[in-house]
Amino acid sequence: MSCPICQKPPIAAYRPFCCKRCADLDLAKWLSGAYSVPIDGADEDDLPEDPFVNSEPQRH
């Protein structure tokens, strides 16, 4: 197996990556939305409602 970013051999501390830089690049892609996990056959109506969307702030 090689680093999924640069194809170099992985280092145990960063496995499956070869270095912190490649691990950080991969994380940045996930956080930016460049990577996503597909949802097969699900419509928006089938997804659970987000309890934080359109909710009134709680007052104490």
C-alpha positions as CSV (number, residue, x, y, z in Angstrom):
1,M,0.0,0.0,0.0
2,S,1.2,3.5,-0.7
3,C,0.3,7.0,0.5
4,P,-3.1,7.9,-1.1
5,I,-1.9,11.5,-1.6
6,C,1.7,11.2,-3.0
7,Q,2.2,7.4,-3.6
8,K,5.3,7.2,-1.3
9,P,5.6,4.3,1.2
10,P,3.6,4.9,4.4
11,I,5.2,5.6,7.8
12,A,3.7,3.9,10.8
13,A,3.0,7.1,12.7
14,Y,0.9,8.5,9.9
15,R,-0.4,5.3,8.3
16,P,-1.8,5.1,5.6
17,F,0.0,8.4,4.8
18,C,3.8,9.0,4.5
19,C,3.9,12.2,6.5
20,K,1.9,14.7,8.5
21,R,1.6,16.9,5.5
22,C,-0.2,14.3,3.4
23,A,-2.4,13.4,6.4
24,D,-3.3,17.1,6.8
25,L,-4.0,17.5,3.0
26,D,-6.4,14.5,3.2
27,L,-8.2,16.0,6.3
28,A,-8.5,19.4,4.5
29,K,-10.2,17.7,1.6
30,W,-12.7,16.1,3.9
31,L,-13.4,19.3,5.8
32,S,-13.8,21.3,2.6
33,G,-16.3,18.9,1.1
34,A,-14.0,17.8,-1.7
35,Y,-14.6,14.2,-0.5
36,S,-18.0,12.9,0.3
37,V,-19.7,9.7,1.1
38,P,-22.5,8.9,-1.4
39,I,-26.0,8.1,-0.1
40,D,-27.7,5.6,-2.5
41,G,-31.4,5.8,-2.9
42,A,-32.1,8.3,-0.1
43,D,-34.3,11.3,-0.8
44,E,-34.1,14.4,1.3
45,D,-37.5,13.4,2.8
46,D,-35.9,10.2,4.1
47,L,-33.2,12.0,6.0
48,P,-33.7,12.8,9.7
49,E,-34.5,16.4,10.4
50,D,-31.7,18.5,11.8
51,P,-32.8,19.7,15.2
52,F,-30.6,22.8,15.0
53,V,-32.0,24.1,11.7
54,N,-34.8,26.7,12.2
55,S,-34.8,26.2,16.0
56,E,-35.4,29.1,18.4
57,P,-32.5,29.8,20.7
58,Q,-33.1,28.7,24.2
59,R,-33.5,31.5,26.8
60,H,-32.4,31.0,30.3
